[in-house]
Amino acid sequence: MKAETEFVGGPLDGQFLAIEVGMMLGVPKTYKVPVPAHGDTPARTLVYVRSKQVHGTRWFWRYEYDEAATERASG
């Protein structure tokens, strides 16, 4: 099963991606997106961290861009 999950911040800001959910219907705590090298831009890995959002009595997960983790992952 997959859940349409919102991405906030970074290059994926405003996009929704279908993310595989686990047995407890949760998305992974972090989501890493490998970006290949292109021209003079080196390869890197974008890191997004799961964030719980609450609206009234409903809640859902979304991913928020983690710039510090992206820098560490991209070395």
Predicted model as a PDB file, atoms N, CA, C, CB and O in Angstrom, pLDDT in the B-factor column:
MODEL        1                                                                  
ATOM      1  N   MET A   1       0.835  -1.166   0.000  1.00 87.00           N  
ATOM      2  CA  MET A   1       0.000   0.000   0.000  1.00 87.00           C  
ATOM      3  C   MET A   1       0.885   1.235   0.000  1.00 87.00           C  
ATOM      4  CB  MET A   1      -0.953  -0.005   1.202  1.00 87.00           C  
ATOM      5  O   MET A   1       1.952   1.252   0.613  1.00 87.00           O  
ATOM      6  N   LYS A   2       0.425   2.269  -0.698  1.00 90.00           N  
ATOM      7  CA  LYS A   2       1.188   3.519  -0.771  1.00 90.00           C  
ATOM      8  C   LYS A   2       0.299   4.678  -0.331  1.00 90.00           C  
ATOM      9  CB  LYS A   2       1.732   3.760  -2.213  1.00 90.00           C  
ATOM     10  O   LYS A   2      -0.925   4.633  -0.457  1.00 90.00           O  
ATOM     11  N   ALA A   3       0.954   5.721   0.190  1.00 87.00           N  
ATOM     12  CA  ALA A   3       0.241   6.918   0.619  1.00 87.00           C  
ATOM     13  C   ALA A   3       0.812   8.123  -0.125  1.00 87.00           C  
ATOM     14  CB  ALA A   3       0.347   7.113   2.165  1.00 87.00           C  
ATOM     15  O   ALA A   3       2.031   8.275  -0.213  1.00 87.00           O  
ATOM     16  N   GLU A   4      -0.052   8.972  -0.657  1.00 92.00           N  
ATOM     17  CA  GLU A   4       0.379  10.214  -1.293  1.00 92.00           C  
ATOM     18  C   GLU A   4       0.890  11.132  -0.185  1.00 92.00           C  
ATOM     19  CB  GLU A   4      -0.795  10.890  -2.115  1.00 92.00           C  
ATOM     20  O   GLU A   4       0.121  11.548   0.682  1.00 92.00           O  
ATOM     21  N   THR A   5       2.167  11.445  -0.209  1.00 94.00           N  
ATOM     22  CA  THR A   5       2.808  12.170   0.880  1.00 94.00           C  
ATOM     23  C   THR A   5       3.388  13.481   0.367  1.00 94.00           C  
ATOM     24  CB  THR A   5       3.908  11.312   1.531  1.00 94.00           C  
ATOM     25  O   THR A   5       4.073  13.514  -0.655  1.00 94.00           O  
ATOM     26  N   GLU A   6       3.104  14.565   1.093  1.00 95.00           N  
ATOM     27  CA  GLU A   6       3.557  15.897   0.706  1.00 95.00           C  
ATOM     28  C   GLU A   6       5.012  16.110   1.115  1.00 95.00           C  
ATOM     29  CB  GLU A   6       2.662  16.974   1.337  1.00 95.00           C  
ATOM     30  O   GLU A   6       5.450  15.641   2.165  1.00 95.00           O  
ATOM     31  N   PHE A   7       5.757  16.830   0.265  1.00 97.00           N  
ATOM     32  CA  PHE A   7       7.129  17.216   0.552  1.00 97.00           C  
ATOM     33  C   PHE A   7       7.173  18.731   0.702  1.00 97.00           C  
ATOM     34  CB  PHE A   7       8.105  16.729  -0.567  1.00 97.00           C  
ATOM     35  O   PHE A   7       6.626  19.463  -0.123  1.00 97.00           O  
ATOM     36  N   VAL A   8       7.835  19.198   1.774  1.00 97.00           N  
ATOM     37  CA  VAL A   8       7.902  20.622   2.075  1.00 97.00           C  
ATOM     38  C   VAL A   8       9.364  21.053   2.134  1.00 97.00           C  
ATOM     39  CB  VAL A   8       7.176  20.945   3.410  1.00 97.00           C  
ATOM     40  O   VAL A   8      10.171  20.424   2.819  1.00 97.00           O  
ATOM     41  N   GLY A   9       9.705  22.119   1.422  1.00 97.00           N  
ATOM     42  CA  GLY A   9      11.064  22.638   1.415  1.00 97.00           C  
ATOM     43  C   GLY A   9      11.959  21.908   0.432  1.00 97.00           C  
ATOM     44  O   GLY A   9      11.615  20.837  -0.067  1.00 97.00           O  
ATOM     45  N   GLY A  10      13.096  22.494   0.166  1.00 95.00           N  
ATOM     46  CA  GLY A  10      14.069  21.885  -0.729  1.00 95.00           C  
ATOM     47  C   GLY A  10      13.554  21.766  -2.159  1.00 95.00           C  
ATOM     48  O   GLY A  10      12.535  22.363  -2.506  1.00 95.00           O  
ATOM     49  N   PRO A  11      14.248  21.005  -2.976  1.00 94.00           N  
ATOM     50  CA  PRO A  11      13.891  20.878  -4.392  1.00 94.00           C  
ATOM     51  C   PRO A  11      12.533  20.214  -4.644  1.00 94.00           C  
ATOM     52  CB  PRO A  11      14.950  20.098  -5.097  1.00 94.00           C  
ATOM     53  O   PRO A  11      11.945  20.427  -5.704  1.00 94.00           O  
ATOM     54  N   LEU A  12      12.026  19.427  -3.713  1.00 96.00           N  
ATOM     55  CA  LEU A  12      10.742  18.746  -3.918  1.00 96.00           C  
ATOM     56  C   LEU A  12       9.564  19.501  -3.303  1.00 96.00           C  
ATOM     57  CB  LEU A  12      10.803  17.349  -3.335  1.00 96.00           C  
ATOM     58  O   LEU A  12       8.468  18.949  -3.196  1.00 96.00           O  
ATOM     59  N   ASP A  13       9.770  20.735  -2.903  1.00 97.00           N  
ATOM     60  CA  ASP A  13       8.732  21.515  -2.233  1.00 97.00           C  
ATOM     61  C   ASP A  13       7.430  21.542  -3.037  1.00 97.00           C  
ATOM     62  CB  ASP A  13       9.223  22.940  -1.994  1.00 97.00           C  
ATOM     63  O   ASP A  13       7.422  21.845  -4.230  1.00 97.00           O  
ATOM     64  N   GLY A  14       6.333  21.216  -2.354  1.00 97.00           N  
ATOM     65  CA  GLY A  14       5.009  21.253  -2.978  1.00 97.00           C  
ATOM     66  C   GLY A  14       4.628  20.019  -3.753  1.00 97.00           C  
ATOM     67  O   GLY A  14       3.506  19.933  -4.251  1.00 97.00           O  
ATOM     68  N   GLN A  15       5.524  19.060  -3.870  1.00 97.00           N  
ATOM     69  CA  GLN A  15       5.214  17.842  -4.613  1.00 97.00           C  
ATOM     70  C   GLN A  15       4.640  16.781  -3.689  1.00 97.00           C  
ATOM     71  CB  GLN A  15       6.464  17.308  -5.320  1.00 97.00           C  
ATOM     72  O   GLN A  15       4.911  16.769  -2.488  1.00 97.00           O  
ATOM     73  N   PHE A  16       3.848  15.896  -4.265  1.00 96.00           N  
ATOM     74  CA  PHE A  16       3.307  14.739  -3.562  1.00 96.00           C  
ATOM     75  C   PHE A  16       3.828  13.501  -4.255  1.00 96.00           C  
ATOM     76  CB  PHE A  16       1.744  14.756  -3.529  1.00 96.00           C  
ATOM     77  O   PHE A  16       3.722  13.374  -5.474  1.00 96.00           O  
ATOM     78  N   LEU A  17       4.396  12.578  -3.474  1.00 94.00           N  
ATOM     79  CA  LEU A  17       4.894  11.321  -4.024  1.00 94.00           C  
ATOM     80  C   LEU A  17       4.214  10.155  -3.310  1.00 94.00           C  
ATOM     81  CB  LEU A  17       6.441  11.227  -3.886  1.00 94.00           C  
ATOM     82  O   LEU A  17       3.885  10.243  -2.127  1.00 94.00           O  
ATOM     83  N   ALA A  18       4.010   9.066  -4.043  1.00 94.00           N  
ATOM     84  CA  ALA A  18       3.439   7.859  -3.452  1.00 94.00           C  
ATOM     85  C   ALA A  18       4.544   7.125  -2.695  1.00 94.00           C  
ATOM     86  CB  ALA A  18       2.797   6.937  -4.547  1.00 94.00           C  
ATOM     87  O   ALA A  18       5.494   6.628  -3.300  1.00 94.00           O  
ATOM     88  N   ILE A  19       4.416   7.060  -1.369  1.00 93.00           N  
ATOM     89  CA  ILE A  19       5.433   6.447  -0.508  1.00 93.00           C  
ATOM     90  C   ILE A  19       4.871   5.150   0.071  1.00 93.00           C  
ATOM     91  CB  ILE A  19       5.870   7.425   0.636  1.00 93.00           C  
ATOM     92  O   ILE A  19       3.747   5.116   0.571  1.00 93.00           O  
ATOM     93  N   GLU A  20       5.659   4.100  -0.005  1.00 90.00           N  
ATOM     94  CA  GLU A  20       5.261   2.807   0.546  1.00 90.00           C  
ATOM     95  C   GLU A  20       5.101   2.919   2.057  1.00 90.00           C  
ATOM     96  CB  GLU A  20       6.297   1.713   0.189  1.00 90.00           C  
ATOM     97  O   GLU A  20       5.990   3.423   2.743  1.00 90.00           O  
ATOM     98  N   VAL A  21       3.965   2.449   2.577  1.00 88.00           N  
ATOM     99  CA  VAL A  21       3.731   2.496   4.019  1.00 88.00           C  
ATOM    100  C   VAL A  21       4.067   1.144   4.641  1.00 88.00           C  
ATOM    101  CB  VAL A  21       2.264   2.886   4.327  1.00 88.00           C  
ATOM    102  O   VAL A  21       3.984   0.105   3.986  1.00 88.00           O  
ATOM    103  N   GLY A  22       4.449   1.180   5.924  1.00 82.00           N  
ATOM    104  CA  GLY A  22       4.808  -0.038   6.639  1.00 82.00           C  
ATOM    105  C   GLY A  22       3.577  -0.756   7.186  1.00 82.00           C  
ATOM    106  O   GLY A  22       2.439  -0.393   6.890  1.00 82.00           O  
ATOM    107  N   MET A  23       3.834  -1.765   7.978  1.00 80.00           N  
ATOM    108  CA  MET A  23       2.749  -2.581   8.530  1.00 80.00           C  
ATOM    109  C   MET A  23       1.829  -1.777   9.444  1.00 80.00           C  
ATOM    110  CB  MET A  23       3.322  -3.762   9.294  1.00 80.00           C  
ATOM    111  O   MET A  23       0.644  -2.094   9.554  1.00 80.00           O  
ATOM    112  N   MET A  24       2.346  -0.760  10.092  1.00 78.00           N  
ATOM    113  CA  MET A  24       1.529   0.064  10.991  1.00 78.00           C  
ATOM    114  C   MET A  24       1.002   1.307  10.271  1.00 78.00           C  
ATOM    115  CB  MET A  24       2.349   0.479  12.230  1.00 78.00           C  
ATOM    116  O   MET A  24       0.593   2.275  10.913  1.00 78.00           O  
ATOM    117  N   LEU A  25       1.013   1.275   8.923  1.00 71.00           N  
ATOM    118  CA  LEU A  25       0.503   2.346   8.071  1.00 71.00           C  
ATOM    119  C   LEU A  25       1.249   3.667   8.236  1.00 71.00           C  
ATOM    120  CB  LEU A  25      -0.948   2.562   8.356  1.00 71.00           C  
ATOM    121  O   LEU A  25       0.673   4.742   8.071  1.00 71.00           O  
ATOM    122  N   GLY A  26       2.522   3.574   8.559  1.00 82.00           N  
ATOM    123  CA  GLY A  26       3.356   4.761   8.665  1.00 82.00           C  
ATOM    124  C   GLY A  26       4.391   4.782   7.556  1.00 82.00           C  
ATOM    125  O   GLY A  26       4.794   3.737   7.045  1.00 82.00           O  
ATOM    126  N   VAL A  27       4.816   5.980   7.189  1.00 90.00           N  
ATOM    127  CA  VAL A  27       5.884   6.122   6.205  1.00 90.00           C  
ATOM    128  C   VAL A  27       7.219   6.102   6.955  1.00 90.00           C  
ATOM    129  CB  VAL A  27       5.718   7.446   5.365  1.00 90.00           C  
ATOM    130  O   VAL A  27       7.242   6.360   8.158  1.00 90.00           O  
ATOM    131  N   PRO A  28       8.330   5.802   6.274  1.00 93.00           N  
ATOM    132  CA  PRO A  28       9.638   5.782   6.948  1.00 93.00           C  
ATOM    133  C   PRO A  28       9.970   7.127   7.593  1.00 93.00           C  
ATOM    134  CB  PRO A  28      10.737   5.404   5.954  1.00 93.00           C  
ATOM    135  O   PRO A  28       9.486   8.169   7.152  1.00 93.00           O  
ATOM    136  N   LYS A  29      10.805   7.097   8.648  1.00 94.00           N  
ATOM    137  CA  LYS A  29      11.180   8.323   9.366  1.00 94.00           C  
ATOM    138  C   LYS A  29      11.952   9.291   8.490  1.00 94.00           C  
ATOM    139  CB  LYS A  29      12.007   7.982  10.588  1.00 94.00           C  
ATOM    140  O   LYS A  29      11.799  10.505   8.617  1.00 94.00           O  
ATOM    141  N   THR A  30      12.780   8.760   7.602  1.00 95.00           N  
ATOM    142  CA  THR A  30      13.513   9.612   6.663  1.00 95.00           C  
ATOM    143  C   THR A  30      13.298   9.091   5.249  1.00 95.00           C  
ATOM    144  CB  THR A  30      15.032   9.656   7.009  1.00 95.00           C  
ATOM    145  O   THR A  30      13.054   7.904   5.034  1.00 95.00           O  
ATOM    146  N   TYR A  31      13.394   9.992   4.309  1.00 95.00           N  
ATOM    147  CA  TYR A  31      13.261   9.625   2.902  1.00 95.00           C  
ATOM    148  C   TYR A  31      14.439  10.257   2.182  1.00 95.00           C  
ATOM    149  CB  TYR A  31      11.876  10.096   2.289  1.00 95.00           C  
ATOM    150  O   TYR A  31      14.609  11.476   2.209  1.00 95.00           O  
ATOM    151  N   LYS A  32      15.251   9.430   1.538  1.00 95.00           N  
ATOM    152  CA  LYS A  32      16.455   9.912   0.860  1.00 95.00           C  
ATOM    153  C   LYS A  32      16.262   9.808  -0.644  1.00 95.00           C  
ATOM    154  CB  LYS A  32      17.706   9.109   1.306  1.00 95.00           C  
ATOM    155  O   LYS A  32      15.807   8.790  -1.166  1.00 95.00           O  
ATOM    156  N   VAL A  33      16.620  10.888  -1.326  1.00 93.00           N  
ATOM    157  CA  VAL A  33      16.464  10.961  -2.774  1.00 93.00           C  
ATOM    158  C   VAL A  33      17.839  11.153  -3.404  1.00 93.00           C  
ATOM    159  CB  VAL A  33      15.497  12.117  -3.180  1.00 93.00           C  
ATOM    160  O   VAL A  33      18.418  12.234  -3.292  1.00 93.00           O  
ATOM    161  N   PRO A  34      18.375  10.122  -4.067  1.00 94.00           N  
ATOM    162  CA  PRO A  34      19.669  10.294  -4.732  1.00 94.00           C  
ATOM    163  C   PRO A  34      19.505  11.158  -5.986  1.00 94.00           C  
ATOM    164  CB  PRO A  34      20.284   8.916  -5.100  1.00 94.00           C  
ATOM    165  O   PRO A  34      18.600  10.935  -6.791  1.00 94.00           O  
ATOM    166  N   VAL A  35      20.380  12.132  -6.138  1.00 93.00           N  
ATOM    167  CA  VAL A  35      20.365  13.010  -7.306  1.00 93.00           C  
ATOM    168  C   VAL A  35      21.696  12.806  -8.022  1.00 93.00           C  
ATOM    169  CB  VAL A  35      20.142  14.530  -6.904  1.00 93.00           C  
ATOM    170  O   VAL A  35      22.754  13.104  -7.467  1.00 93.00           O  
ATOM    171  N   PRO A  36      21.647  12.297  -9.262  1.00 94.00           N  
ATOM    172  CA  PRO A  36      22.905  12.041  -9.977  1.00 94.00           C  
ATOM    173  C   PRO A  36      23.611  13.331 -10.368  1.00 94.00           C  
ATOM    174  CB  PRO A  36      22.642  11.205 -11.223  1.00 94.00           C  
ATOM    175  O   PRO A  36      22.997  14.396 -10.434  1.00 94.00           O  
ATOM    176  N   ALA A  37      24.897  13.221 -10.624  1.00 93.00           N  
ATOM    177  CA  ALA A  37      25.685  14.366 -11.080  1.00 93.00           C  
ATOM    178  C   ALA A  37      25.161  14.818 -12.441  1.00 93.00           C  
ATOM    179  CB  ALA A  37      27.204  14.007 -11.159  1.00 93.00           C  
ATOM    180  O   ALA A  37      24.718  14.012 -13.260  1.00 93.00           O  
ATOM    181  N   HIS A  38      25.226  16.127 -12.655  1.00 92.00           N  
ATOM    182  CA  HIS A  38      24.779  16.679 -13.937  1.00 92.00           C  
ATOM    183  C   HIS A  38      25.647  17.880 -14.271  1.00 92.00           C  
ATOM    184  CB  HIS A  38      23.265  17.079 -13.893  1.00 92.00           C  
ATOM    185  O   HIS A  38      25.621  18.890 -13.566  1.00 92.00           O  
ATOM    186  N   GLY A  39      26.408  17.769 -15.337  1.00 92.00           N  
ATOM    187  CA  GLY A  39      27.310  18.857 -15.718  1.00 92.00           C  
ATOM    188  C   GLY A  39      28.343  19.100 -14.638  1.00 92.00           C  
ATOM    189  O   GLY A  39      29.069  18.184 -14.253  1.00 92.00           O  
ATOM    190  N   ASP A  40      28.416  20.336 -14.140  1.00 93.00           N  
ATOM    191  CA  ASP A  40      29.371  20.690 -13.087  1.00 93.00           C  
ATOM    192  C   ASP A  40      28.829  20.422 -11.688  1.00 93.00           C  
ATOM    193  CB  ASP A  40      29.753  22.147 -13.207  1.00 93.00           C  
ATOM    194  O   ASP A  40      29.553  20.582 -10.705  1.00 93.00           O  
ATOM    195  N   THR A  41      27.571  20.017 -11.585  1.00 89.00           N  
ATOM    196  CA  THR A  41      26.950  19.769 -10.285  1.00 89.00           C  
ATOM    197  C   THR A  41      27.224  18.332  -9.853  1.00 89.00           C  
ATOM    198  CB  THR A  41      25.424  20.041 -10.338  1.00 89.00           C  
ATOM    199  O   THR A  41      26.857  17.397 -10.565  1.00 89.00           O  
ATOM    200  N   PRO A  42      27.869  18.138  -8.689  1.00 92.00           N  
ATOM    201  CA  PRO A  42      28.175  16.774  -8.230  1.00 92.00           C  
ATOM    202  C   PRO A  42      26.915  16.046  -7.765  1.00 92.00           C  
ATOM    203  CB  PRO A  42      29.204  16.812  -7.090  1.00 92.00           C  
ATOM    204  O   PRO A  42      25.895  16.667  -7.470  1.00 92.00           O  
ATOM    205  N   ALA A  43      27.006  14.731  -7.707  1.00 93.00           N  
ATOM    206  CA  ALA A  43      25.905  13.913  -7.193  1.00 93.00           C  
ATOM    207  C   ALA A  43      25.692  14.227  -5.716  1.00 93.00           C  
ATOM    208  CB  ALA A  43      26.192  12.393  -7.397  1.00 93.00           C  
ATOM    209  O   ALA A  43      26.641  14.550  -5.003  1.00 93.00           O  
ATOM    210  N   ARG A  44      24.464  14.134  -5.267  1.00 94.00           N  
ATOM    211  CA  ARG A  44      24.177  14.345  -3.850  1.00 94.00           C  
ATOM    212  C   ARG A  44      22.923  13.577  -3.470  1.00 94.00           C  
ATOM    213  CB  ARG A  44      24.012  15.852  -3.533  1.00 94.00           C  
ATOM    214  O   ARG A  44      22.227  13.034  -4.327  1.00 94.00           O  
ATOM    215  N   THR A  45      22.645  13.539  -2.174  1.00 96.00           N  
ATOM    216  CA  THR A  45      21.464  12.860  -1.656  1.00 96.00           C  
ATOM    217  C   THR A  45      20.640  13.855  -0.864  1.00 96.00           C  
ATOM    218  CB  THR A  45      21.853  11.642  -0.779  1.00 96.00           C  
ATOM    219  O   THR A  45      21.115  14.422   0.120  1.00 96.00           O  
ATOM    220  N   LEU A  46      19.398  14.068  -1.295  1.00 96.00           N  
ATOM    221  CA  LEU A  46      18.478  14.942  -0.562  1.00 96.00           C  
ATOM    222  C   LEU A  46      17.868  14.140   0.582  1.00 96.00           C  
ATOM    223  CB  LEU A  46      17.358  15.520  -1.505  1.00 96.00           C  
ATOM    224  O   LEU A  46      17.496  12.981   0.396  1.00 96.00           O  
ATOM    225  N   VAL A  47      17.763  14.743   1.758  1.00 97.00           N  
ATOM    226  CA  VAL A  47      17.200  14.053   2.911  1.00 97.00           C  
ATOM    227  C   VAL A  47      15.960  14.812   3.406  1.00 97.00           C  
ATOM    228  CB  VAL A  47      18.259  13.921   4.047  1.00 97.00           C  
ATOM    229  O   VAL A  47      16.008  16.016   3.656  1.00 97.00           O  
ATOM    230  N   TYR A  48      14.867  14.083   3.537  1.00 98.00           N  
ATOM    231  CA  TYR A  48      13.620  14.627   4.074  1.00 98.00           C  
ATOM    232  C   TYR A  48      13.264  13.835   5.321  1.00 98.00           C  
ATOM    233  CB  TYR A  48      12.461  14.568   3.016  1.00 98.00           C  
ATOM    234  O   TYR A  48      13.470  12.622   5.375  1.00 98.00           O  
ATOM    235  N   VAL A  49      12.727  14.525   6.327  1.00 97.00           N  
ATOM    236  CA  VAL A  49      12.394  13.917   7.612  1.00 97.00           C  
ATOM    237  C   VAL A  49      10.875  13.950   7.801  1.00 97.00           C  
ATOM    238  CB  VAL A  49      13.118  14.654   8.785  1.00 97.00           C  
ATOM    239  O   VAL A  49      10.221  14.954   7.520  1.00 97.00           O  
ATOM    240  N   ARG A  50      10.338  12.837   8.278  1.00 95.00           N  
ATOM    241  CA  ARG A  50       8.902  12.717   8.503  1.00 95.00           C  
ATOM    242  C   ARG A  50       8.431  13.687   9.585  1.00 95.00           C  
ATOM    243  CB  ARG A  50       8.543  11.280   8.889  1.00 95.00           C  
ATOM    244  O   ARG A  50       9.106  13.879  10.596  1.00 95.00           O  
ATOM    245  N   SER A  51       7.269  14.292   9.360  1.00 95.00           N  
ATOM    246  CA  SER A  51       6.687  15.239  10.307  1.00 95.00           C  
ATOM    247  C   SER A  51       5.187  14.977  10.391  1.00 95.00           C  
ATOM    248  CB  SER A  51       6.976  16.717   9.884  1.00 95.00           C  
ATOM    249  O   SER A  51       4.507  14.890   9.369  1.00 95.00           O  
ATOM    250  N   LYS A  52       4.680  14.852  11.611  1.00 93.00           N  
ATOM    251  CA  LYS A  52       3.248  14.601  11.796  1.00 93.00           C  
ATOM    252  C   LYS A  52       2.496  15.925  11.775  1.00 93.00           C  
ATOM    253  CB  LYS A  52       2.981  13.843  13.127  1.00 93.00           C  
ATOM    254  O   LYS A  52       2.867  16.866  12.476  1.00 93.00           O  
ATOM    255  N   GLN A  53       1.449  15.997  10.978  1.00 92.00           N  
ATOM    256  CA  GLN A  53       0.627  17.190  10.854  1.00 92.00           C  
ATOM    257  C   GLN A  53      -0.766  16.884  11.377  1.00 92.00           C  
ATOM    258  CB  GLN A  53       0.572  17.683   9.386  1.00 92.00           C  
ATOM    259  O   GLN A  53      -1.328  15.831  11.074  1.00 92.00           O  
ATOM    260  N   VAL A  54      -1.326  17.796  12.159  1.00 93.00           N  
ATOM    261  CA  VAL A  54      -2.651  17.596  12.748  1.00 93.00           C  
ATOM    262  C   VAL A  54      -3.573  18.724  12.294  1.00 93.00           C  
ATOM    263  CB  VAL A  54      -2.571  17.538  14.306  1.00 93.00           C  
ATOM    264  O   VAL A  54      -3.233  19.904  12.385  1.00 93.00           O  
ATOM    265  N   HIS A  55      -4.742  18.334  11.806  1.00 89.00           N  
ATOM    266  CA  HIS A  55      -5.793  19.286  11.419  1.00 89.00           C  
ATOM    267  C   HIS A  55      -7.080  18.830  12.100  1.00 89.00           C  
ATOM    268  CB  HIS A  55      -5.969  19.365   9.836  1.00 89.00           C  
ATOM    269  O   HIS A  55      -7.731  17.887  11.649  1.00 89.00           O  
ATOM    270  N   GLY A  56      -7.441  19.505  13.189  1.00 91.00           N  
ATOM    271  CA  GLY A  56      -8.624  19.095  13.949  1.00 91.00           C  
ATOM    272  C   GLY A  56      -8.406  17.731  14.562  1.00 91.00           C  
ATOM    273  O   GLY A  56      -7.471  17.536  15.338  1.00 91.00           O  
ATOM    274  N   THR A  57      -9.265  16.783  14.217  1.00 93.00           N  
ATOM    275  CA  THR A  57      -9.135  15.417  14.749  1.00 93.00           C  
ATOM    276  C   THR A  57      -8.401  14.496  13.786  1.00 93.00           C  
ATOM    277  CB  THR A  57     -10.510  14.838  15.058  1.00 93.00           C  
ATOM    278  O   THR A  57      -8.181  13.325  14.094  1.00 93.00           O  
ATOM    279  N   ARG A  58      -8.018  15.018  12.612  1.00 91.00           N  
ATOM    280  CA  ARG A  58      -7.306  14.202  11.623  1.00 91.00           C  
ATOM    281  C   ARG A  58      -5.822  14.514  11.658  1.00 91.00           C  
ATOM    282  CB  ARG A  58      -7.868  14.441  10.207  1.00 91.00           C  
ATOM    283  O   ARG A  58      -5.416  15.631  11.978  1.00 91.00           O  
ATOM    284  N   TRP A  59      -5.025  13.526  11.329  1.00 89.00           N  
ATOM    285  CA  TRP A  59      -3.586  13.731  11.238  1.00 89.00           C  
ATOM    286  C   TRP A  59      -3.054  12.990  10.024  1.00 89.00           C  
ATOM    287  CB  TRP A  59      -2.872  13.259  12.527  1.00 89.00           C  
ATOM    288  O   TRP A  59      -3.691  12.070   9.511  1.00 89.00           O  
ATOM    289  N   PHE A  60      -1.873  13.405   9.572  1.00 89.00           N  
ATOM    290  CA  PHE A  60      -1.217  12.769   8.437  1.00 89.00           C  
ATOM    291  C   PHE A  60       0.279  13.053   8.512  1.00 89.00           C  
ATOM    292  CB  PHE A  60      -1.813  13.271   7.089  1.00 89.00           C  
ATOM    293  O   PHE A  60       0.722  13.937   9.246  1.00 89.00           O  
ATOM    294  N   TRP A  61       1.047  12.289   7.739  1.00 91.00           N  
ATOM    295  CA  TRP A  61       2.497  12.492   7.662  1.00 91.00           C  
ATOM    296  C   TRP A  61       2.836  13.345   6.469  1.00 91.00           C  
ATOM    297  CB  TRP A  61       3.240  11.154   7.583  1.00 91.00           C  
ATOM    298  O   TRP A  61       2.138  13.312   5.456  1.00 91.00           O  
ATOM    299  N   ARG A  62       3.901  14.105   6.578  1.00 95.00           N  
ATOM    300  CA  ARG A  62       4.512  14.786   5.444  1.00 95.00           C  
ATOM    301  C   ARG A  62       6.012  14.763   5.676  1.00 95.00           C  
ATOM    302  CB  ARG A  62       3.972  16.257   5.278  1.00 95.00           C  
ATOM    303  O   ARG A  62       6.470  14.475   6.782  1.00 95.00           O  
ATOM    304  N   TYR A  63       6.775  15.064   4.639  1.00 97.00           N  
ATOM    305  CA  TYR A  63       8.230  15.114   4.756  1.00 97.00           C  
ATOM    306  C   TYR A  63       8.704  16.552   4.651  1.00 97.00           C  
ATOM    307  CB  TYR A  63       8.901  14.244   3.674  1.00 97.00           C  
ATOM    308  O   TYR A  63       8.245  17.309   3.796  1.00 97.00           O  
ATOM    309  N   GLU A  64       9.630  16.924   5.531  1.00 97.00           N  
ATOM    310  CA  GLU A  64      10.214  18.257   5.527  1.00 97.00           C  
ATOM    311  C   GLU A  64      11.704  18.139   5.207  1.00 97.00           C  
ATOM    312  CB  GLU A  64       9.989  18.972   6.896  1.00 97.00           C  
ATOM    313  O   GLU A  64      12.396  17.260   5.721  1.00 97.00           O  
ATOM    314  N   TYR A  65      12.179  19.034   4.354  1.00 98.00           N  
ATOM    315  CA  TYR A  65      13.573  19.029   3.916  1.00 98.00           C  
ATOM    316  C   TYR A  65      14.506  19.283   5.095  1.00 98.00           C  
ATOM    317  CB  TYR A  65      13.799  20.083   2.820  1.00 98.00           C  
ATOM    318  O   TYR A  65      14.274  20.192   5.892  1.00 98.00           O  
ATOM    319  N   ASP A  66      15.565  18.474   5.202  1.00 97.00           N  
ATOM    320  CA  ASP A  66      16.567  18.627   6.257  1.00 97.00           C  
ATOM    321  C   ASP A  66      17.891  18.977   5.586  1.00 97.00           C  
ATOM    322  CB  ASP A  66      16.695  17.319   7.133  1.00 97.00           C  
ATOM    323  O   ASP A  66      18.621  18.100   5.125  1.00 97.00           O  
ATOM    324  N   GLU A  67      18.183  20.265   5.539  1.00 95.00           N  
ATOM    325  CA  GLU A  67      19.376  20.733   4.835  1.00 95.00           C  
ATOM    326  C   GLU A  67      20.669  20.214   5.472  1.00 95.00           C  
ATOM    327  CB  GLU A  67      19.393  22.253   4.804  1.00 95.00           C  
ATOM    328  O   GLU A  67      21.598  19.829   4.761  1.00 95.00           O  
ATOM    329  N   ALA A  68      20.734  20.202   6.809  1.00 95.00           N  
ATOM    330  CA  ALA A  68      21.940  19.721   7.499  1.00 95.00           C  
ATOM    331  C   ALA A  68      22.185  18.247   7.196  1.00 95.00           C  
ATOM    332  CB  ALA A  68      21.817  19.933   9.021  1.00 95.00           C  
ATOM    333  O   ALA A  68      23.321  17.853   6.935  1.00 95.00           O  
ATOM    334  N   ALA A  69      21.153  17.441   7.226  1.00 95.00           N  
ATOM    335  CA  ALA A  69      21.290  16.008   6.931  1.00 95.00           C  
ATOM    336  C   ALA A  69      21.662  15.796   5.468  1.00 95.00           C  
ATOM    337  CB  ALA A  69      19.981  15.255   7.260  1.00 95.00           C  
ATOM    338  O   ALA A  69      22.414  14.876   5.147  1.00 95.00           O  
ATOM    339  N   THR A  70      21.143  16.636   4.583  1.00 94.00           N  
ATOM    340  CA  THR A  70      21.501  16.550   3.171  1.00 94.00           C  
ATOM    341  C   THR A  70      22.984  16.822   2.971  1.00 94.00           C  
ATOM    342  CB  THR A  70      20.669  17.533   2.347  1.00 94.00           C  
ATOM    343  O   THR A  70      23.647  16.134   2.195  1.00 94.00           O  
ATOM    344  N   GLU A  71      23.507  17.833   3.675  1.00 92.00           N  
ATOM    345  CA  GLU A  71      24.939  18.144   3.579  1.00 92.00           C  
ATOM    346  C   GLU A  71      25.788  16.975   4.087  1.00 92.00           C  
ATOM    347  CB  GLU A  71      25.266  19.424   4.380  1.00 92.00           C  
ATOM    348  O   GLU A  71      26.794  16.625   3.469  1.00 92.00           O  
ATOM    349  N   ARG A  72      25.381  16.366   5.223  1.00 92.00           N  
ATOM    350  CA  ARG A  72      26.132  15.226   5.765  1.00 92.00           C  
ATOM    351  C   ARG A  72      26.069  14.021   4.814  1.00 92.00           C  
ATOM    352  CB  ARG A  72      25.579  14.835   7.157  1.00 92.00           C  
ATOM    353  O   ARG A  72      27.076  13.342   4.613  1.00 92.00           O  
ATOM    354  N   ALA A  73      24.907  13.759   4.235  1.00 89.00           N  
ATOM    355  CA  ALA A  73      24.732  12.599   3.347  1.00 89.00           C  
ATOM    356  C   ALA A  73      25.469  12.779   2.032  1.00 89.00           C  
ATOM    357  CB  ALA A  73      23.252  12.360   3.073  1.00 89.00           C  
ATOM    358  O   ALA A  73      25.882  11.805   1.403  1.00 89.00           O  
ATOM    359  N   SER A  74      25.633  14.024   1.621  1.00 79.00           N  
ATOM    360  CA  SER A  74      26.272  14.292   0.332  1.00 79.00           C  
ATOM    361  C   SER A  74      27.785  14.419   0.445  1.00 79.00           C  
ATOM    362  CB  SER A  74      25.705  15.554  -0.274  1.00 79.00           C  
ATOM    363  O   SER A  74      28.493  14.512  -0.558  1.00 79.00           O  
ATOM    364  N   GLY A  75      28.266  14.420   1.683  1.00 70.00           N  
ATOM    365  CA  GLY A  75      29.694  14.408   1.959  1.00 70.00           C  
ATOM    366  C   GLY A  75      30.433  15.554   1.418  1.00 70.00           C  
ATOM    367  O   GLY A  75      31.648  15.643   1.594  1.00 70.00           O  
TER     368      GLY A  75                                                      
ENDMDL                                                                          
END                                                                             
